[in-house]
Amino acid sequence: MVDFDTRLGQLAIARGLISLGDLLRCVEEAGRTGRDVADVLLLNGVLSNGELAELESGLGAGAETLQAELERGHTIVLDALYQSVHEDRQPPEPLDREDAPTTLEFTSTDLDLTHEARYEMQGELGRGGMGRVFLARDRILQRRVALKTLIEDAQTPKGRDRLLIEAQVTGLLEHPSIVPVYDLRALKDGEPFYTMRVVQEKSLDQLIAEMRRGEGAHSLTFFVSILRQVSLAIEFAHGLGVVHRDLKPENILVGKYGEVYVIDWGVAKIVSSDIGLADTGRVAIGQLIGTPSYMAPEQARGDNDAVDEQSDVYALGAILYEILTLQPMFTADHLLAILFQVVHDVPERPTERAPDRNIPSELEEVCLRALEKLPARRYASAQEFADELELFLEGVKERDRRIAMADEAMSHATQVRAVYDEVRSQYAHVVSMLFLERSRVESWASADEKRELWALEQQAEDLEVEIERRFGEVVRIYGQALVHIPEMPEARGALADLYWQRFRECESTGRIAQAAYFEGLVRQYGELYDELLEGSATVDVTTHPANASAVVYRFQQVDRRLVEWRVADVGPTPIAGLQVEHGSYVLEFNHPGRVSTSVPILVDRGSHQHVSVNLYEVDQIPSHFLVVPGGEFISGKITAGREVRRVHVADFAIAEFPVTVREYLTFLNALVASGDEETALSHAPADGEHVYFKRDESGQFFAPSDDAEGDAWADDWPMILVNYHDAERYAAWRAESENHPFRLPTIAEWEKAARGVDGRIYSWGNHFDASFCAMRASRRGRSMPEPVGSFAIDRSPYGLMDGCGNIAEWTSTAEEGSSDVHFLGGASYNSFAEMCRLDFVLSSP
């Protein structure tokens, strides 16, 4: 509200032209509609044109603002002021008869003893807006008492009623934090008074002022403890149907031994008829009772019917605000401006108002909730407010204890975590042994031969159970630490690390649902992992020679397989700081005169990778051979709890397709043509004495139109029914005849060529379907070989075909301890689904 509107409103109230409630409602409408307050007053019929002109004239002449405005901070009763400042105005609408306050007649004839007979006056202790308090001696009980009566200006029927209700309410509220009333009588002239315990302690207002001046040495917990006791006293009063309605630091007295008293119940509102007191504090809508700086919005609007227990809760919040900041919540030069702030303004957060006070966040939240504009959003009761303060106080005095308990839990968790890690390590070792044992023991082996295998399987299962049990125990104990200190960084970090470990394990083994679960837990406890979880990374690329163009493809899941999606064209090489998200990619490099080369890469979260690629000249690499750049790849079976096995191989090239019947016939016929018919026959596919290939008149081999089983062999079938020595001799013949260093690949080379670098289970990804490769369930009827490359999906990131089916291919790697048994790569047209996995180990003599 602008200054002109404020002064206009003040003058209108001073002259009795409007009520404060009318003014506040019009101010609210002006703010909502954007109109001037004066226009809203006219439109609502609150002021006439003539009255508005008189007010504007008065402001221009420098007229006084609010006649008889009381000193800011004191209790006001504006219904009396309303009638006194302009006697010729009509008073507000009277209350209904049944709601009208009862005027209580009170004279000395109602008492057995006169004031002079019992009390000896010994001087004034203090005075306020309505009454004054004397120190007196009770001649009967021989003790000092405080005697309160009305000041001269308040000696009216309404003033007497208020003093009477104050005495009766205070006497009714027998509570350790409410001053006990001893007696209720009348002076010689008939004016009422009551006596009570002498309380000469300092007020909370004085203590806050001392802190503000830097003279006080009280702690925040001291003040919070005082306010908690006040809250409990107010809750007691509320339980009896009494609303204080004027809570403020001045009305709270604090003794040097910790005693706390809530005083001045003279404007209390009686909300229950069960206690037998008339509500002399009831006033009409639009009239104000209370102290502006501590009034709830409904009080400041004059909505007295809405004033209830939660209005006192608001006042408690306002007092807490002043305790926290050492400043009143709202300040202004005049009463009306404070009332407008109370109704319309959101209080500044205590931590922003007093940033140097180190205000605890929990107390700030308690304060702001109590100060909500809408009563329904405040604490439901003074007890609830007190409980929140008690939680804070308990937190302060218990914090050291909780820290000690949290540290003890962390120490225990560290020990259990060490055991958990040891069990995981044992499991990884057992899984490695089990992997080797399964490759050694044939499926048809006897029970005695399988006992060690079974023992390892049982040990692995037992360790899996132990891992989960230990994992749950570690989580539980870290959780205990967080129960004591919810934001304990060490416990949260340890949990995040634990969950991150499980997340990475699940992600690397393809358990997507479990990975998502643990990712959520990592995000909950590990803010430091946010960047890693987002997954951005950088890749530096160099090629030899340089100036190669590159296309970046990312593998995306489509129809249960990983499909290459073009991301970007980059280059020329070298490329520095290529930004990508974590995941599996393939980079395709092209350079004039060089073989096009694909380089799969697995980009880890937050990593900075360097890719270095040799680009070979076209005449260095035979037709239909693929370059497989050297480097590490994920090898073997990926199992939960087992460390991922990474194997390094150097650059090599491998045939795009398995050796075909046509190519093998060329080999055999070359041997025949060279006169080495005996060697050719020794390497021809045979079943005992029966050779599957036919021979023509010149001795040349050819594929049969039908063999012993009645099958016609196709020239583009993969070569079947050959042993390791046949394959080795074929490779040697190719090397001699084509002048290239042909050889059988190692099992590591073959696995990398078929699998890429991301640990996928099949050439196409991690999900199996019989239609993706040539195996026993791929076609109806009897399984048969297929022409090489028939299953386009069975293609590796490097372009190797038929890695998971059609034919198992010999490698040069022999089983450990045996020179006669060699490993094969891949599966055949007659394999079961399990055998199609690239981590399935197959060996044969």
ChimeraX attribute file (.defattr): number of C-alpha atoms within 10 A of each C-alpha:
attribute: neighborCount
match mode: 1-to-1
recipient: residues
	/A:1	14
	/A:2	9
	/A:3	9
	/A:4	13
	/A:5	14
	/A:6	19
	/A:7	21
	/A:8	19
	/A:9	26
	/A:10	24
	/A:11	22
	/A:12	23
	/A:13	22
	/A:14	22
	/A:15	19
	/A:16	21
	/A:17	20
	/A:18	21
	/A:19	22
	/A:20	26
	/A:21	18
	/A:22	17
	/A:23	24
	/A:24	22
	/A:25	14
	/A:26	22
	/A:27	24
	/A:28	17
	/A:29	16
	/A:30	18
	/A:31	13
	/A:32	9
	/A:33	10
	/A:34	10
	/A:35	12
	/A:36	16
	/A:37	24
	/A:38	20
	/A:39	15
	/A:40	21
	/A:41	23
	/A:42	15
	/A:43	12
	/A:44	11
	/A:45	10
	/A:46	17
	/A:47	18
	/A:48	14
	/A:49	13
	/A:50	9
	/A:51	14
	/A:52	19
	/A:53	12
	/A:54	13
	/A:55	20
	/A:56	18
	/A:57	12
	/A:58	15
	/A:59	16
	/A:60	9
	/A:61	9
	/A:62	8
	/A:63	14
	/A:64	13
	/A:65	20
	/A:66	19
	/A:67	16
	/A:68	11
	/A:69	15
	/A:70	15
	/A:71	11
	/A:72	16
	/A:73	14
	/A:74	16
	/A:75	23
	/A:76	22
	/A:77	17
	/A:78	18
	/A:79	20
	/A:80	12
	/A:81	19
	/A:82	23
	/A:83	15
	/A:84	17
	/A:85	16
	/A:86	16
	/A:87	11
	/A:88	9
	/A:89	14
	/A:90	10
	/A:91	13
	/A:92	15
	/A:93	8
	/A:94	10
	/A:95	13
	/A:96	9
	/A:97	8
	/A:98	7
	/A:99	14
	/A:100	15
	/A:101	17
	/A:102	16
	/A:103	13
	/A:104	15
	/A:105	12
	/A:106	17
	/A:107	15
	/A:108	17
	/A:109	12
	/A:110	11
	/A:111	12
	/A:112	9
	/A:113	13
	/A:114	15
	/A:115	18
	/A:116	11
	/A:117	11
	/A:118	15
	/A:119	21
	/A:120	16
	/A:121	17
	/A:122	12
	/A:123	10
	/A:124	14
	/A:125	16
	/A:126	11
	/A:127	14
	/A:128	12
	/A:129	15
	/A:130	19
	/A:131	20
	/A:132	18
	/A:133	22
	/A:134	20
	/A:135	21
	/A:136	22
	/A:137	18
	/A:138	19
	/A:139	13
	/A:140	9
	/A:141	8
	/A:142	10
	/A:143	12
	/A:144	19
	/A:145	24
	/A:146	24
	/A:147	26
	/A:148	24
	/A:149	24
	/A:150	22
	/A:151	15
	/A:152	12
	/A:153	10
	/A:154	16
	/A:155	17
	/A:156	12
	/A:157	13
	/A:158	17
	/A:159	20
	/A:160	22
	/A:161	24
	/A:162	24
	/A:163	28
	/A:164	23
	/A:165	24
	/A:166	21
	/A:167	25
	/A:168	18
	/A:169	24
	/A:170	23
	/A:171	19
	/A:172	17
	/A:173	19
	/A:174	15
	/A:175	17
	/A:176	13
	/A:177	22
	/A:178	24
	/A:179	21
	/A:180	19
	/A:181	21
	/A:182	14
	/A:183	13
	/A:184	17
	/A:185	23
	/A:186	20
	/A:187	15
	/A:188	13
	/A:189	8
	/A:190	13
	/A:191	18
	/A:192	25
	/A:193	22
	/A:194	23
	/A:195	24
	/A:196	19
	/A:197	15
	/A:198	18
	/A:199	17
	/A:200	11
	/A:201	15
	/A:202	15
	/A:203	21
	/A:204	24
	/A:205	19
	/A:206	16
	/A:207	21
	/A:208	22
	/A:209	15
	/A:210	15
	/A:211	15
	/A:212	14
	/A:213	10
	/A:214	9
	/A:215	11
	/A:216	13
	/A:217	10
	/A:218	12
	/A:219	10
	/A:220	15
	/A:221	15
	/A:222	13
	/A:223	17
	/A:224	20
	/A:225	19
	/A:226	19
	/A:227	24
	/A:228	24
	/A:229	20
	/A:230	23
	/A:231	25
	/A:232	19
	/A:233	24
	/A:234	29
	/A:235	23
	/A:236	19
	/A:237	23
	/A:238	22
	/A:239	12
	/A:240	18
	/A:241	18
	/A:242	25
	/A:243	25
	/A:244	25
	/A:245	29
	/A:246	27
	/A:247	29
	/A:248	26
	/A:249	23
	/A:250	18
	/A:251	16
	/A:252	23
	/A:253	25
	/A:254	23
	/A:255	14
	/A:256	8
	/A:257	7
	/A:258	9
	/A:259	13
	/A:260	27
	/A:261	23
	/A:262	26
	/A:263	20
	/A:264	22
	/A:265	23
	/A:266	24
	/A:267	23
	/A:268	24
	/A:269	26
	/A:270	25
	/A:271	20
	/A:272	16
	/A:273	11
	/A:274	9
	/A:275	13
	/A:276	8
	/A:277	16
	/A:278	21
	/A:279	22
	/A:280	25
	/A:281	20
	/A:282	21
	/A:283	22
	/A:284	18
	/A:285	21
	/A:286	23
	/A:287	23
	/A:288	28
	/A:289	24
	/A:290	23
	/A:291	23
	/A:292	27
	/A:293	25
	/A:294	30
	/A:295	27
	/A:296	30
	/A:297	26
	/A:298	20
	/A:299	28
	/A:300	29
	/A:301	24
	/A:302	24
	/A:303	17
	/A:304	20
	/A:305	13
	/A:306	15
	/A:307	21
	/A:308	22
	/A:309	24
	/A:310	25
	/A:311	28
	/A:312	27
	/A:313	31
	/A:314	29
	/A:315	24
	/A:316	27
	/A:317	27
	/A:318	27
	/A:319	24
	/A:320	27
	/A:321	26
	/A:322	20
	/A:323	23
	/A:324	25
	/A:325	22
	/A:326	21
	/A:327	17
	/A:328	15
	/A:329	23
	/A:330	20
	/A:331	15
	/A:332	12
	/A:333	8
	/A:334	17
	/A:335	20
	/A:336	21
	/A:337	19
	/A:338	22
	/A:339	26
	/A:340	21
	/A:341	20
	/A:342	25
	/A:343	18
	/A:344	15
	/A:345	13
	/A:346	14
	/A:347	16
	/A:348	13
	/A:349	16
	/A:350	27
	/A:351	16
	/A:352	11
	/A:353	16
	/A:354	15
	/A:355	11
	/A:356	9
	/A:357	14
	/A:358	11
	/A:359	16
	/A:360	13
	/A:361	11
	/A:362	12
	/A:363	19
	/A:364	17
	/A:365	14
	/A:366	20
	/A:367	26
	/A:368	21
	/A:369	18
	/A:370	28
	/A:371	28
	/A:372	19
	/A:373	19
	/A:374	13
	/A:375	22
	/A:376	9
	/A:377	12
	/A:378	22
	/A:379	21
	/A:380	14
	/A:381	19
	/A:382	27
	/A:383	19
	/A:384	16
	/A:385	26
	/A:386	26
	/A:387	15
	/A:388	19
	/A:389	23
	/A:390	16
	/A:391	14
	/A:392	19
	/A:393	18
	/A:394	12
	/A:395	13
	/A:396	12
	/A:397	11
	/A:398	14
	/A:399	14
	/A:400	11
	/A:401	13
	/A:402	17
	/A:403	16
	/A:404	15
	/A:405	17
	/A:406	25
	/A:407	18
	/A:408	15
	/A:409	21
	/A:410	22
	/A:411	15
	/A:412	15
	/A:413	23
	/A:414	16
	/A:415	12
	/A:416	18
	/A:417	21
	/A:418	13
	/A:419	16
	/A:420	21
	/A:421	15
	/A:422	13
	/A:423	19
	/A:424	22
	/A:425	16
	/A:426	18
	/A:427	24
	/A:428	20
	/A:429	16
	/A:430	19
	/A:431	23
	/A:432	18
	/A:433	15
	/A:434	20
	/A:435	18
	/A:436	15
	/A:437	17
	/A:438	18
	/A:439	15
	/A:440	16
	/A:441	14
	/A:442	13
	/A:443	9
	/A:444	8
	/A:445	9
	/A:446	10
	/A:447	10
	/A:448	8
	/A:449	12
	/A:450	18
	/A:451	11
	/A:452	14
	/A:453	20
	/A:454	15
	/A:455	12
	/A:456	20
	/A:457	19
	/A:458	12
	/A:459	17
	/A:460	20
	/A:461	15
	/A:462	12
	/A:463	20
	/A:464	17
	/A:465	12
	/A:466	16
	/A:467	21
	/A:468	14
	/A:469	12
	/A:470	20
	/A:471	19
	/A:472	13
	/A:473	16
	/A:474	25
	/A:475	18
	/A:476	15
	/A:477	22
	/A:478	26
	/A:479	20
	/A:480	19
	/A:481	27
	/A:482	21
	/A:483	14
	/A:484	19
	/A:485	18
	/A:486	13
	/A:487	12
	/A:488	16
	/A:489	13
	/A:490	15
	/A:491	25
	/A:492	21
	/A:493	18
	/A:494	20
	/A:495	22
	/A:496	23
	/A:497	16
	/A:498	18
	/A:499	24
	/A:500	23
	/A:501	15
	/A:502	21
	/A:503	23
	/A:504	15
	/A:505	22
	/A:506	22
	/A:507	17
	/A:508	18
	/A:509	20
	/A:510	18
	/A:511	14
	/A:512	12
	/A:513	11
	/A:514	15
	/A:515	21
	/A:516	14
	/A:517	14
	/A:518	22
	/A:519	23
	/A:520	15
	/A:521	17
	/A:522	26
	/A:523	16
	/A:524	14
	/A:525	20
	/A:526	20
	/A:527	14
	/A:528	12
	/A:529	20
	/A:530	13
	/A:531	11
	/A:532	15
	/A:533	16
	/A:534	12
	/A:535	17
	/A:536	18
	/A:537	20
	/A:538	19
	/A:539	17
	/A:540	16
	/A:541	20
	/A:542	19
	/A:543	19
	/A:544	14
	/A:545	14
	/A:546	17
	/A:547	17
	/A:548	22
	/A:549	18
	/A:550	22
	/A:551	16
	/A:552	20
	/A:553	19
	/A:554	22
	/A:555	20
	/A:556	16
	/A:557	15
	/A:558	9
	/A:559	8
	/A:560	13
	/A:561	19
	/A:562	21
	/A:563	17
	/A:564	17
	/A:565	14
	/A:566	14
	/A:567	13
	/A:568	12
	/A:569	13
	/A:570	16
	/A:571	17
	/A:572	17
	/A:573	18
	/A:574	18
	/A:575	19
	/A:576	13
	/A:577	13
	/A:578	13
	/A:579	12
	/A:580	18
	/A:581	17
	/A:582	20
	/A:583	17
	/A:584	20
	/A:585	25
	/A:586	23
	/A:587	23
	/A:588	18
	/A:589	24
	/A:590	18
	/A:591	20
	/A:592	11
	/A:593	11
	/A:594	18
	/A:595	22
	/A:596	18
	/A:597	23
	/A:598	22
	/A:599	21
	/A:600	26
	/A:601	22
	/A:602	17
	/A:603	21
	/A:604	17
	/A:605	19
	/A:606	18
	/A:607	15
	/A:608	15
	/A:609	17
	/A:610	14
	/A:611	16
	/A:612	16
	/A:613	21
	/A:614	18
	/A:615	21
	/A:616	17
	/A:617	13
	/A:618	13
	/A:619	10
	/A:620	11
	/A:621	17
	/A:622	14
	/A:623	11
	/A:624	12
	/A:625	16
	/A:626	22
	/A:627	24
	/A:628	27
	/A:629	22
	/A:630	17
	/A:631	17
	/A:632	17
	/A:633	25
	/A:634	20
	/A:635	23
	/A:636	21
	/A:637	21
	/A:638	19
	/A:639	16
	/A:640	18
	/A:641	23
	/A:642	18
	/A:643	16
	/A:644	19
	/A:645	14
	/A:646	13
	/A:647	15
	/A:648	14
	/A:649	15
	/A:650	10
	/A:651	13
	/A:652	15
	/A:653	18
	/A:654	23
	/A:655	17
	/A:656	22
	/A:657	18
	/A:658	22
	/A:659	19
	/A:660	18
	/A:661	22
	/A:662	16
	/A:663	17
	/A:664	21
	/A:665	20
	/A:666	15
	/A:667	22
	/A:668	23
	/A:669	20
	/A:670	18
	/A:671	18
	/A:672	19
	/A:673	14
	/A:674	8
	/A:675	11
	/A:676	13
	/A:677	16
	/A:678	10
	/A:679	13
	/A:680	20
	/A:681	17
	/A:682	13
	/A:683	20
	/A:684	21
	/A:685	17
	/A:686	14
	/A:687	10
	/A:688	6
	/A:689	6
	/A:690	10
	/A:691	16
	/A:692	19
	/A:693	20
	/A:694	15
	/A:695	14
	/A:696	8
	/A:697	6
	/A:698	8
	/A:699	12
	/A:700	19
	/A:701	23
	/A:702	19
	/A:703	17
	/A:704	17
	/A:705	12
	/A:706	13
	/A:707	14
	/A:708	11
	/A:709	6
	/A:710	9
	/A:711	11
	/A:712	12
	/A:713	18
	/A:714	17
	/A:715	18
	/A:716	17
	/A:717	22
	/A:718	26
	/A:719	25
	/A:720	17
	/A:721	12
	/A:722	14
	/A:723	15
	/A:724	20
	/A:725	14
	/A:726	17
	/A:727	21
	/A:728	16
	/A:729	16
	/A:730	21
	/A:731	17
	/A:732	15
	/A:733	18
	/A:734	16
	/A:735	14
	/A:736	12
	/A:737	11
	/A:738	10
	/A:739	9
	/A:740	13
	/A:741	10
	/A:742	18
	/A:743	18
	/A:744	20
	/A:745	19
	/A:746	19
	/A:747	20
	/A:748	19
	/A:749	26
	/A:750	23
	/A:751	24
	/A:752	28
	/A:753	30
	/A:754	28
	/A:755	29
	/A:756	28
	/A:757	24
	/A:758	21
	/A:759	27
	/A:760	26
	/A:761	24
	/A:762	26
	/A:763	32
	/A:764	27
	/A:765	22
	/A:766	16
	/A:767	16
	/A:768	17
	/A:769	11
	/A:770	15
	/A:771	13
	/A:772	21
	/A:773	32
	/A:774	31
	/A:775	26
	/A:776	21
	/A:777	18
	/A:778	19
	/A:779	13
	/A:780	7
	/A:781	8
	/A:782	9
	/A:783	17
	/A:784	17
	/A:785	21
	/A:786	20
	/A:787	17
	/A:788	24
	/A:789	22
	/A:790	14
	/A:791	18
	/A:792	12
	/A:793	18
	/A:794	24
	/A:795	24
	/A:796	23
	/A:797	28
	/A:798	24
	/A:799	23
	/A:800	25
	/A:801	26
	/A:802	34
	/A:803	34
	/A:804	31
	/A:805	32
	/A:806	34
	/A:807	28
	/A:808	25
	/A:809	27
	/A:810	26
	/A:811	23
	/A:812	20
	/A:813	18
	/A:814	18
	/A:815	17
	/A:816	10
	/A:817	7
	/A:818	9
	/A:819	10
	/A:820	11
	/A:821	16
	/A:822	21
	/A:823	22
	/A:824	24
	/A:825	28
	/A:826	28
	/A:827	28
	/A:828	26
	/A:829	24
	/A:830	19
	/A:831	20
	/A:832	15
	/A:833	17
	/A:834	11
	/A:835	19
	/A:836	28
	/A:837	22
	/A:838	25
	/A:839	20
	/A:840	18
	/A:841	21
	/A:842	18
	/A:843	18
	/A:844	13
	/A:845	13
